[in-house]
Amino acid sequence: MNADLKQRALRALARREHSRAELEQKLAPHGTAEDIAALLTELQRSSLLCDARCAESVVRAGASRYGPARLRHSLRAKGIAPELIESALAAAETDELAQARMVWQRKFASAPSDRGEYARQARFLQGRGFSVATIRRLLKAAQP
């Protein structure tokens, strides 16, 4: 096995958690597919590489800024399996409405005063990954 390839993988894992697919993509220009697969299997066996741990890390880091839809999309982009995504989101056990309220309060000083402002605030929250039902409940409750 290529020692340089292993060093690259360990350096990447030292910085942050990576999924197997993500690390495989990063290492692709530096080795053969067989060498990379063998290295990743070895790293998984020694618990240095774990997709579940990566998913938990992403959810923990983004839970204060993003809603479940955005976190789910981010995890899918990293190549995490759907069952691991759902278990990581379930383990976070966050109240989506309370989370949306915190994000909304950090960004906006007051409730929407007209339809244009309502739409702007709703688009912001939707871009952060909150459901339409949660956004409606939050913005309706915020109005005087």
Phi and psi in radians as a Rosetta constraint file:
Dihedral C 1 N 2 CA 2 C 2 CIRCULARHARMONIC -1.272 0.35
Dihedral N 2 CA 2 C 2 N 3 CIRCULARHARMONIC 2.092 0.35
Dihedral C 2 N 3 CA 3 C 3 CIRCULARHARMONIC -1.179 0.35
Dihedral N 3 CA 3 C 3 N 4 CIRCULARHARMONIC -0.630 0.35
Dihedral C 3 N 4 CA 4 C 4 CIRCULARHARMONIC -1.115 0.35
Dihedral N 4 CA 4 C 4 N 5 CIRCULARHARMONIC -0.683 0.35
Dihedral C 4 N 5 CA 5 C 5 CIRCULARHARMONIC -1.102 0.35
Dihedral N 5 CA 5 C 5 N 6 CIRCULARHARMONIC -0.746 0.35
Dihedral C 5 N 6 CA 6 C 6 CIRCULARHARMONIC -1.138 0.35
Dihedral N 6 CA 6 C 6 N 7 CIRCULARHARMONIC -0.705 0.35
Dihedral C 6 N 7 CA 7 C 7 CIRCULARHARMONIC -1.096 0.35
Dihedral N 7 CA 7 C 7 N 8 CIRCULARHARMONIC -0.732 0.35
Dihedral C 7 N 8 CA 8 C 8 CIRCULARHARMONIC -1.063 0.35
Dihedral N 8 CA 8 C 8 N 9 CIRCULARHARMONIC -0.778 0.35
Dihedral C 8 N 9 CA 9 C 9 CIRCULARHARMONIC -1.105 0.35
Dihedral N 9 CA 9 C 9 N 10 CIRCULARHARMONIC -0.779 0.35
Dihedral C 9 N 10 CA 10 C 10 CIRCULARHARMONIC -1.165 0.35
Dihedral N 10 CA 10 C 10 N 11 CIRCULARHARMONIC -0.639 0.35
Dihedral C 10 N 11 CA 11 C 11 CIRCULARHARMONIC -1.110 0.35
Dihedral N 11 CA 11 C 11 N 12 CIRCULARHARMONIC -0.754 0.35
Dihedral C 11 N 12 CA 12 C 12 CIRCULARHARMONIC -1.116 0.35
Dihedral N 12 CA 12 C 12 N 13 CIRCULARHARMONIC -0.748 0.35
Dihedral C 12 N 13 CA 13 C 13 CIRCULARHARMONIC -1.226 0.35
Dihedral N 13 CA 13 C 13 N 14 CIRCULARHARMONIC -0.455 0.35
Dihedral C 13 N 14 CA 14 C 14 CIRCULARHARMONIC -1.226 0.35
Dihedral N 14 CA 14 C 14 N 15 CIRCULARHARMONIC -0.521 0.35
Dihedral C 14 N 15 CA 15 C 15 CIRCULARHARMONIC -1.301 0.35
Dihedral N 15 CA 15 C 15 N 16 CIRCULARHARMONIC -0.798 0.35
Dihedral C 15 N 16 CA 16 C 16 CIRCULARHARMONIC -2.867 0.35
Dihedral N 16 CA 16 C 16 N 17 CIRCULARHARMONIC 2.952 0.35
Dihedral C 16 N 17 CA 17 C 17 CIRCULARHARMONIC -1.220 0.35
Dihedral N 17 CA 17 C 17 N 18 CIRCULARHARMONIC 2.462 0.35
Dihedral C 17 N 18 CA 18 C 18 CIRCULARHARMONIC -2.224 0.35
Dihedral N 18 CA 18 C 18 N 19 CIRCULARHARMONIC 2.632 0.35
Dihedral C 18 N 19 CA 19 C 19 CIRCULARHARMONIC -1.448 0.35
Dihedral N 19 CA 19 C 19 N 20 CIRCULARHARMONIC 2.872 0.35
Dihedral C 19 N 20 CA 20 C 20 CIRCULARHARMONIC -1.052 0.35
Dihedral N 20 CA 20 C 20 N 21 CIRCULARHARMONIC -0.788 0.35
Dihedral C 20 N 21 CA 21 C 21 CIRCULARHARMONIC -1.102 0.35
Dihedral N 21 CA 21 C 21 N 22 CIRCULARHARMONIC -0.706 0.35
Dihedral C 21 N 22 CA 22 C 22 CIRCULARHARMONIC -1.133 0.35
Dihedral N 22 CA 22 C 22 N 23 CIRCULARHARMONIC -0.805 0.35
Dihedral C 22 N 23 CA 23 C 23 CIRCULARHARMONIC -1.176 0.35
Dihedral N 23 CA 23 C 23 N 24 CIRCULARHARMONIC -0.657 0.35
Dihedral C 23 N 24 CA 24 C 24 CIRCULARHARMONIC -1.058 0.35
Dihedral N 24 CA 24 C 24 N 25 CIRCULARHARMONIC -0.728 0.35
Dihedral C 24 N 25 CA 25 C 25 CIRCULARHARMONIC -1.145 0.35
Dihedral N 25 CA 25 C 25 N 26 CIRCULARHARMONIC -0.703 0.35
Dihedral C 25 N 26 CA 26 C 26 CIRCULARHARMONIC -1.166 0.35
Dihedral N 26 CA 26 C 26 N 27 CIRCULARHARMONIC -0.602 0.35
Dihedral C 26 N 27 CA 27 C 27 CIRCULARHARMONIC -1.517 0.35
Dihedral N 27 CA 27 C 27 N 28 CIRCULARHARMONIC -0.239 0.35
Dihedral C 27 N 28 CA 28 C 28 CIRCULARHARMONIC -0.902 0.35
Dihedral N 28 CA 28 C 28 N 29 CIRCULARHARMONIC -0.747 0.35
Dihedral C 28 N 29 CA 29 C 29 CIRCULARHARMONIC -1.248 0.35
Dihedral N 29 CA 29 C 29 N 30 CIRCULARHARMONIC -0.166 0.35
Dihedral C 29 N 30 CA 30 C 30 CIRCULARHARMONIC -1.915 0.35
Dihedral N 30 CA 30 C 30 N 31 CIRCULARHARMONIC 0.025 0.35
Dihedral C 30 N 31 CA 31 C 31 CIRCULARHARMONIC -2.896 0.35
Dihedral N 31 CA 31 C 31 N 32 CIRCULARHARMONIC 3.054 0.35
Dihedral C 31 N 32 CA 32 C 32 CIRCULARHARMONIC -1.411 0.35
Dihedral N 32 CA 32 C 32 N 33 CIRCULARHARMONIC 2.780 0.35
Dihedral C 32 N 33 CA 33 C 33 CIRCULARHARMONIC -1.060 0.35
Dihedral N 33 CA 33 C 33 N 34 CIRCULARHARMONIC -0.648 0.35
Dihedral C 33 N 34 CA 34 C 34 CIRCULARHARMONIC -1.185 0.35
Dihedral N 34 CA 34 C 34 N 35 CIRCULARHARMONIC -0.762 0.35
Dihedral C 34 N 35 CA 35 C 35 CIRCULARHARMONIC -1.097 0.35
Dihedral N 35 CA 35 C 35 N 36 CIRCULARHARMONIC -0.740 0.35
Dihedral C 35 N 36 CA 36 C 36 CIRCULARHARMONIC -1.142 0.35
Dihedral N 36 CA 36 C 36 N 37 CIRCULARHARMONIC -0.793 0.35
Dihedral C 36 N 37 CA 37 C 37 CIRCULARHARMONIC -1.062 0.35
Dihedral N 37 CA 37 C 37 N 38 CIRCULARHARMONIC -0.743 0.35
Dihedral C 37 N 38 CA 38 C 38 CIRCULARHARMONIC -1.134 0.35
Dihedral N 38 CA 38 C 38 N 39 CIRCULARHARMONIC -0.740 0.35
Dihedral C 38 N 39 CA 39 C 39 CIRCULARHARMONIC -1.114 0.35
Dihedral N 39 CA 39 C 39 N 40 CIRCULARHARMONIC -0.786 0.35
Dihedral C 39 N 40 CA 40 C 40 CIRCULARHARMONIC -1.134 0.35
Dihedral N 40 CA 40 C 40 N 41 CIRCULARHARMONIC -0.651 0.35
Dihedral C 40 N 41 CA 41 C 41 CIRCULARHARMONIC -1.122 0.35
Dihedral N 41 CA 41 C 41 N 42 CIRCULARHARMONIC -0.726 0.35
Dihedral C 41 N 42 CA 42 C 42 CIRCULARHARMONIC -1.121 0.35
Dihedral N 42 CA 42 C 42 N 43 CIRCULARHARMONIC -0.735 0.35
Dihedral C 42 N 43 CA 43 C 43 CIRCULARHARMONIC -1.141 0.35
Dihedral N 43 CA 43 C 43 N 44 CIRCULARHARMONIC -0.637 0.35
Dihedral C 43 N 44 CA 44 C 44 CIRCULARHARMONIC -1.196 0.35
Dihedral N 44 CA 44 C 44 N 45 CIRCULARHARMONIC -0.708 0.35
Dihedral C 44 N 45 CA 45 C 45 CIRCULARHARMONIC -1.090 0.35
Dihedral N 45 CA 45 C 45 N 46 CIRCULARHARMONIC -0.643 0.35
Dihedral C 45 N 46 CA 46 C 46 CIRCULARHARMONIC -1.540 0.35
Dihedral N 46 CA 46 C 46 N 47 CIRCULARHARMONIC 0.151 0.35
Dihedral C 46 N 47 CA 47 C 47 CIRCULARHARMONIC 1.111 0.35
Dihedral N 47 CA 47 C 47 N 48 CIRCULARHARMONIC 0.378 0.35
Dihedral C 47 N 48 CA 48 C 48 CIRCULARHARMONIC -1.485 0.35
Dihedral N 48 CA 48 C 48 N 49 CIRCULARHARMONIC -0.381 0.35
Dihedral C 48 N 49 CA 49 C 49 CIRCULARHARMONIC -2.186 0.35
Dihedral N 49 CA 49 C 49 N 50 CIRCULARHARMONIC 2.125 0.35
Dihedral C 49 N 50 CA 50 C 50 CIRCULARHARMONIC -2.587 0.35
Dihedral N 50 CA 50 C 50 N 51 CIRCULARHARMONIC 2.061 0.35
Dihedral C 50 N 51 CA 51 C 51 CIRCULARHARMONIC -1.124 0.35
Dihedral N 51 CA 51 C 51 N 52 CIRCULARHARMONIC -0.647 0.35
Dihedral C 51 N 52 CA 52 C 52 CIRCULARHARMONIC -1.129 0.35
Dihedral N 52 CA 52 C 52 N 53 CIRCULARHARMONIC -0.743 0.35
Dihedral C 52 N 53 CA 53 C 53 CIRCULARHARMONIC -1.138 0.35
Dihedral N 53 CA 53 C 53 N 54 CIRCULARHARMONIC -0.669 0.35
Dihedral C 53 N 54 CA 54 C 54 CIRCULARHARMONIC -1.087 0.35
Dihedral N 54 CA 54 C 54 N 55 CIRCULARHARMONIC -0.786 0.35
Dihedral C 54 N 55 CA 55 C 55 CIRCULARHARMONIC -1.080 0.35
Dihedral N 55 CA 55 C 55 N 56 CIRCULARHARMONIC -0.779 0.35
Dihedral C 55 N 56 CA 56 C 56 CIRCULARHARMONIC -1.087 0.35
Dihedral N 56 CA 56 C 56 N 57 CIRCULARHARMONIC -0.682 0.35
Dihedral C 56 N 57 CA 57 C 57 CIRCULARHARMONIC -1.125 0.35
Dihedral N 57 CA 57 C 57 N 58 CIRCULARHARMONIC -0.770 0.35
Dihedral C 57 N 58 CA 58 C 58 CIRCULARHARMONIC -1.128 0.35
Dihedral N 58 CA 58 C 58 N 59 CIRCULARHARMONIC -0.750 0.35
Dihedral C 58 N 59 CA 59 C 59 CIRCULARHARMONIC -1.140 0.35
Dihedral N 59 CA 59 C 59 N 60 CIRCULARHARMONIC -0.782 0.35
Dihedral C 59 N 60 CA 60 C 60 CIRCULARHARMONIC -1.081 0.35
Dihedral N 60 CA 60 C 60 N 61 CIRCULARHARMONIC -0.728 0.35
Dihedral C 60 N 61 CA 61 C 61 CIRCULARHARMONIC -1.245 0.35
Dihedral N 61 CA 61 C 61 N 62 CIRCULARHARMONIC -0.593 0.35
Dihedral C 61 N 62 CA 62 C 62 CIRCULARHARMONIC -1.739 0.35
Dihedral N 62 CA 62 C 62 N 63 CIRCULARHARMONIC -0.105 0.35
Dihedral C 62 N 63 CA 63 C 63 CIRCULARHARMONIC -1.070 0.35
Dihedral N 63 CA 63 C 63 N 64 CIRCULARHARMONIC -0.536 0.35
Dihedral C 63 N 64 CA 64 C 64 CIRCULARHARMONIC -1.429 0.35
Dihedral N 64 CA 64 C 64 N 65 CIRCULARHARMONIC -0.220 0.35
Dihedral C 64 N 65 CA 65 C 65 CIRCULARHARMONIC -2.043 0.35
Dihedral N 65 CA 65 C 65 N 66 CIRCULARHARMONIC -0.358 0.35
Dihedral C 65 N 66 CA 66 C 66 CIRCULARHARMONIC -2.281 0.35
Dihedral N 66 CA 66 C 66 N 67 CIRCULARHARMONIC 2.725 0.35
Dihedral C 66 N 67 CA 67 C 67 CIRCULARHARMONIC -1.517 0.35
Dihedral N 67 CA 67 C 67 N 68 CIRCULARHARMONIC 3.049 0.35
Dihedral C 67 N 68 CA 68 C 68 CIRCULARHARMONIC -1.059 0.35
Dihedral N 68 CA 68 C 68 N 69 CIRCULARHARMONIC -0.637 0.35
Dihedral C 68 N 69 CA 69 C 69 CIRCULARHARMONIC -1.137 0.35
Dihedral N 69 CA 69 C 69 N 70 CIRCULARHARMONIC -0.735 0.35
Dihedral C 69 N 70 CA 70 C 70 CIRCULARHARMONIC -1.191 0.35
Dihedral N 70 CA 70 C 70 N 71 CIRCULARHARMONIC -0.707 0.35
Dihedral C 70 N 71 CA 71 C 71 CIRCULARHARMONIC -1.139 0.35
Dihedral N 71 CA 71 C 71 N 72 CIRCULARHARMONIC -0.726 0.35
Dihedral C 71 N 72 CA 72 C 72 CIRCULARHARMONIC -1.064 0.35
Dihedral N 72 CA 72 C 72 N 73 CIRCULARHARMONIC -0.750 0.35
Dihedral C 72 N 73 CA 73 C 73 CIRCULARHARMONIC -1.121 0.35
Dihedral N 73 CA 73 C 73 N 74 CIRCULARHARMONIC -0.743 0.35
Dihedral C 73 N 74 CA 74 C 74 CIRCULARHARMONIC -1.083 0.35
Dihedral N 74 CA 74 C 74 N 75 CIRCULARHARMONIC -0.731 0.35
Dihedral C 74 N 75 CA 75 C 75 CIRCULARHARMONIC -1.193 0.35
Dihedral N 75 CA 75 C 75 N 76 CIRCULARHARMONIC -0.677 0.35
Dihedral C 75 N 76 CA 76 C 76 CIRCULARHARMONIC -1.083 0.35
Dihedral N 76 CA 76 C 76 N 77 CIRCULARHARMONIC -0.688 0.35
Dihedral C 76 N 77 CA 77 C 77 CIRCULARHARMONIC -1.129 0.35
Dihedral N 77 CA 77 C 77 N 78 CIRCULARHARMONIC -0.468 0.35
Dihedral C 77 N 78 CA 78 C 78 CIRCULARHARMONIC -1.479 0.35
Dihedral N 78 CA 78 C 78 N 79 CIRCULARHARMONIC -0.034 0.35
Dihedral C 78 N 79 CA 79 C 79 CIRCULARHARMONIC 1.451 0.35
Dihedral N 79 CA 79 C 79 N 80 CIRCULARHARMONIC 0.410 0.35
Dihedral C 79 N 80 CA 80 C 80 CIRCULARHARMONIC -1.397 0.35
Dihedral N 80 CA 80 C 80 N 81 CIRCULARHARMONIC 2.452 0.35
Dihedral C 80 N 81 CA 81 C 81 CIRCULARHARMONIC -1.147 0.35
Dihedral N 81 CA 81 C 81 N 82 CIRCULARHARMONIC 2.521 0.35
Dihedral C 81 N 82 CA 82 C 82 CIRCULARHARMONIC -0.967 0.35
Dihedral N 82 CA 82 C 82 N 83 CIRCULARHARMONIC -0.670 0.35
Dihedral C 82 N 83 CA 83 C 83 CIRCULARHARMONIC -1.190 0.35
Dihedral N 83 CA 83 C 83 N 84 CIRCULARHARMONIC -0.573 0.35
Dihedral C 83 N 84 CA 84 C 84 CIRCULARHARMONIC -1.240 0.35
Dihedral N 84 CA 84 C 84 N 85 CIRCULARHARMONIC -0.621 0.35
Dihedral C 84 N 85 CA 85 C 85 CIRCULARHARMONIC -1.086 0.35
Dihedral N 85 CA 85 C 85 N 86 CIRCULARHARMONIC -0.877 0.35
Dihedral C 85 N 86 CA 86 C 86 CIRCULARHARMONIC -1.129 0.35
Dihedral N 86 CA 86 C 86 N 87 CIRCULARHARMONIC -0.667 0.35
Dihedral C 86 N 87 CA 87 C 87 CIRCULARHARMONIC -1.208 0.35
Dihedral N 87 CA 87 C 87 N 88 CIRCULARHARMONIC -0.630 0.35
Dihedral C 87 N 88 CA 88 C 88 CIRCULARHARMONIC -1.181 0.35
Dihedral N 88 CA 88 C 88 N 89 CIRCULARHARMONIC -0.714 0.35
Dihedral C 88 N 89 CA 89 C 89 CIRCULARHARMONIC -1.201 0.35
Dihedral N 89 CA 89 C 89 N 90 CIRCULARHARMONIC -0.655 0.35
Dihedral C 89 N 90 CA 90 C 90 CIRCULARHARMONIC -1.181 0.35
Dihedral N 90 CA 90 C 90 N 91 CIRCULARHARMONIC -0.649 0.35
Dihedral C 90 N 91 CA 91 C 91 CIRCULARHARMONIC -1.165 0.35
Dihedral N 91 CA 91 C 91 N 92 CIRCULARHARMONIC -0.487 0.35
Dihedral C 91 N 92 CA 92 C 92 CIRCULARHARMONIC -1.185 0.35
Dihedral N 92 CA 92 C 92 N 93 CIRCULARHARMONIC -0.539 0.35
Dihedral C 92 N 93 CA 93 C 93 CIRCULARHARMONIC 0.773 0.35
Dihedral N 93 CA 93 C 93 N 94 CIRCULARHARMONIC 0.929 0.35
Dihedral C 93 N 94 CA 94 C 94 CIRCULARHARMONIC -1.695 0.35
Dihedral N 94 CA 94 C 94 N 95 CIRCULARHARMONIC 2.578 0.35
Dihedral C 94 N 95 CA 95 C 95 CIRCULARHARMONIC -1.482 0.35
Dihedral N 95 CA 95 C 95 N 96 CIRCULARHARMONIC 1.977 0.35
Dihedral C 95 N 96 CA 96 C 96 CIRCULARHARMONIC -1.065 0.35
Dihedral N 96 CA 96 C 96 N 97 CIRCULARHARMONIC -0.682 0.35
Dihedral C 96 N 97 CA 97 C 97 CIRCULARHARMONIC -1.148 0.35
Dihedral N 97 CA 97 C 97 N 98 CIRCULARHARMONIC -0.768 0.35
Dihedral C 97 N 98 CA 98 C 98 CIRCULARHARMONIC -1.140 0.35
Dihedral N 98 CA 98 C 98 N 99 CIRCULARHARMONIC -0.679 0.35
Dihedral C 98 N 99 CA 99 C 99 CIRCULARHARMONIC -1.132 0.35
Dihedral N 99 CA 99 C 99 N 100 CIRCULARHARMONIC -0.776 0.35
Dihedral C 99 N 100 CA 100 C 100 CIRCULARHARMONIC -1.102 0.35
Dihedral N 100 CA 100 C 100 N 101 CIRCULARHARMONIC -0.678 0.35
Dihedral C 100 N 101 CA 101 C 101 CIRCULARHARMONIC -1.102 0.35
Dihedral N 101 CA 101 C 101 N 102 CIRCULARHARMONIC -0.729 0.35
Dihedral C 101 N 102 CA 102 C 102 CIRCULARHARMONIC -1.099 0.35
Dihedral N 102 CA 102 C 102 N 103 CIRCULARHARMONIC -0.798 0.35
Dihedral C 102 N 103 CA 103 C 103 CIRCULARHARMONIC -1.113 0.35
Dihedral N 103 CA 103 C 103 N 104 CIRCULARHARMONIC -0.756 0.35
Dihedral C 103 N 104 CA 104 C 104 CIRCULARHARMONIC -1.105 0.35
Dihedral N 104 CA 104 C 104 N 105 CIRCULARHARMONIC -0.770 0.35
Dihedral C 104 N 105 CA 105 C 105 CIRCULARHARMONIC -1.145 0.35
Dihedral N 105 CA 105 C 105 N 106 CIRCULARHARMONIC -0.593 0.35
Dihedral C 105 N 106 CA 106 C 106 CIRCULARHARMONIC -1.180 0.35
Dihedral N 106 CA 106 C 106 N 107 CIRCULARHARMONIC -0.547 0.35
Dihedral C 106 N 107 CA 107 C 107 CIRCULARHARMONIC -1.602 0.35
Dihedral N 107 CA 107 C 107 N 108 CIRCULARHARMONIC -0.705 0.35
Dihedral C 107 N 108 CA 108 C 108 CIRCULARHARMONIC -2.036 0.35
Dihedral N 108 CA 108 C 108 N 109 CIRCULARHARMONIC 2.415 0.35
Dihedral C 108 N 109 CA 109 C 109 CIRCULARHARMONIC -1.431 0.35
Dihedral N 109 CA 109 C 109 N 110 CIRCULARHARMONIC -0.459 0.35
Dihedral C 109 N 110 CA 110 C 110 CIRCULARHARMONIC -2.557 0.35
Dihedral N 110 CA 110 C 110 N 111 CIRCULARHARMONIC 2.958 0.35
Dihedral C 110 N 111 CA 111 C 111 CIRCULARHARMONIC -1.177 0.35
Dihedral N 111 CA 111 C 111 N 112 CIRCULARHARMONIC 2.729 0.35
Dihedral C 111 N 112 CA 112 C 112 CIRCULARHARMONIC -1.114 0.35
Dihedral N 112 CA 112 C 112 N 113 CIRCULARHARMONIC 2.348 0.35
Dihedral C 112 N 113 CA 113 C 113 CIRCULARHARMONIC -1.643 0.35
Dihedral N 113 CA 113 C 113 N 114 CIRCULARHARMONIC -0.399 0.35
Dihedral C 113 N 114 CA 114 C 114 CIRCULARHARMONIC -2.525 0.35
Dihedral N 114 CA 114 C 114 N 115 CIRCULARHARMONIC 3.138 0.35
Dihedral C 114 N 115 CA 115 C 115 CIRCULARHARMONIC -1.120 0.35
Dihedral N 115 CA 115 C 115 N 116 CIRCULARHARMONIC -0.647 0.35
Dihedral C 115 N 116 CA 116 C 116 CIRCULARHARMONIC -1.125 0.35
Dihedral N 116 CA 116 C 116 N 117 CIRCULARHARMONIC -0.764 0.35
Dihedral C 116 N 117 CA 117 C 117 CIRCULARHARMONIC -1.183 0.35
Dihedral N 117 CA 117 C 117 N 118 CIRCULARHARMONIC -0.670 0.35
Dihedral C 117 N 118 CA 118 C 118 CIRCULARHARMONIC -1.030 0.35
Dihedral N 118 CA 118 C 118 N 119 CIRCULARHARMONIC -0.802 0.35
Dihedral C 118 N 119 CA 119 C 119 CIRCULARHARMONIC -1.123 0.35
Dihedral N 119 CA 119 C 119 N 120 CIRCULARHARMONIC -0.707 0.35
Dihedral C 119 N 120 CA 120 C 120 CIRCULARHARMONIC -1.107 0.35
Dihedral N 120 CA 120 C 120 N 121 CIRCULARHARMONIC -0.794 0.35
Dihedral C 120 N 121 CA 121 C 121 CIRCULARHARMONIC -1.176 0.35
Dihedral N 121 CA 121 C 121 N 122 CIRCULARHARMONIC -0.665 0.35
Dihedral C 121 N 122 CA 122 C 122 CIRCULARHARMONIC -1.141 0.35
Dihedral N 122 CA 122 C 122 N 123 CIRCULARHARMONIC -0.734 0.35
Dihedral C 122 N 123 CA 123 C 123 CIRCULARHARMONIC -1.088 0.35
Dihedral N 123 CA 123 C 123 N 124 CIRCULARHARMONIC -0.705 0.35
Dihedral C 123 N 124 CA 124 C 124 CIRCULARHARMONIC -1.044 0.35
Dihedral N 124 CA 124 C 124 N 125 CIRCULARHARMONIC -0.864 0.35
Dihedral C 124 N 125 CA 125 C 125 CIRCULARHARMONIC -1.156 0.35
Dihedral N 125 CA 125 C 125 N 126 CIRCULARHARMONIC -0.637 0.35
Dihedral C 125 N 126 CA 126 C 126 CIRCULARHARMONIC -1.178 0.35
Dihedral N 126 CA 126 C 126 N 127 CIRCULARHARMONIC -0.643 0.35
Dihedral C 126 N 127 CA 127 C 127 CIRCULARHARMONIC -1.142 0.35
Dihedral N 127 CA 127 C 127 N 128 CIRCULARHARMONIC -0.450 0.35
Dihedral C 127 N 128 CA 128 C 128 CIRCULARHARMONIC -1.462 0.35
Dihedral N 128 CA 128 C 128 N 129 CIRCULARHARMONIC -0.074 0.35
Dihedral C 128 N 129 CA 129 C 129 CIRCULARHARMONIC 1.737 0.35
Dihedral N 129 CA 129 C 129 N 130 CIRCULARHARMONIC 0.326 0.35
Dihedral C 129 N 130 CA 130 C 130 CIRCULARHARMONIC -1.635 0.35
Dihedral N 130 CA 130 C 130 N 131 CIRCULARHARMONIC 2.603 0.35
Dihedral C 130 N 131 CA 131 C 131 CIRCULARHARMONIC -1.262 0.35
Dihedral N 131 CA 131 C 131 N 132 CIRCULARHARMONIC 2.735 0.35
Dihedral C 131 N 132 CA 132 C 132 CIRCULARHARMONIC -1.089 0.35
Dihedral N 132 CA 132 C 132 N 133 CIRCULARHARMONIC -0.695 0.35
Dihedral C 132 N 133 CA 133 C 133 CIRCULARHARMONIC -1.082 0.35
Dihedral N 133 CA 133 C 133 N 134 CIRCULARHARMONIC -0.730 0.35
Dihedral C 133 N 134 CA 134 C 134 CIRCULARHARMONIC -1.158 0.35
Dihedral N 134 CA 134 C 134 N 135 CIRCULARHARMONIC -0.727 0.35
Dihedral C 134 N 135 CA 135 C 135 CIRCULARHARMONIC -1.092 0.35
Dihedral N 135 CA 135 C 135 N 136 CIRCULARHARMONIC -0.789 0.35
Dihedral C 135 N 136 CA 136 C 136 CIRCULARHARMONIC -1.040 0.35
Dihedral N 136 CA 136 C 136 N 137 CIRCULARHARMONIC -0.832 0.35
Dihedral C 136 N 137 CA 137 C 137 CIRCULARHARMONIC -1.049 0.35
Dihedral N 137 CA 137 C 137 N 138 CIRCULARHARMONIC -0.751 0.35
Dihedral C 137 N 138 CA 138 C 138 CIRCULARHARMONIC -1.142 0.35
Dihedral N 138 CA 138 C 138 N 139 CIRCULARHARMONIC -0.862 0.35
Dihedral C 138 N 139 CA 139 C 139 CIRCULARHARMONIC -1.263 0.35
Dihedral N 139 CA 139 C 139 N 140 CIRCULARHARMONIC -0.552 0.35
Dihedral C 139 N 140 CA 140 C 140 CIRCULARHARMONIC -1.186 0.35
Dihedral N 140 CA 140 C 140 N 141 CIRCULARHARMONIC -0.714 0.35
Dihedral C 140 N 141 CA 141 C 141 CIRCULARHARMONIC -1.193 0.35
Dihedral N 141 CA 141 C 141 N 142 CIRCULARHARMONIC -0.515 0.35
Dihedral C 141 N 142 CA 142 C 142 CIRCULARHARMONIC -1.341 0.35
Dihedral N 142 CA 142 C 142 N 143 CIRCULARHARMONIC -0.389 0.35
Dihedral C 142 N 143 CA 143 C 143 CIRCULARHARMONIC -1.284 0.35
Dihedral N 143 CA 143 C 143 N 144 CIRCULARHARMONIC 2.500 0.35
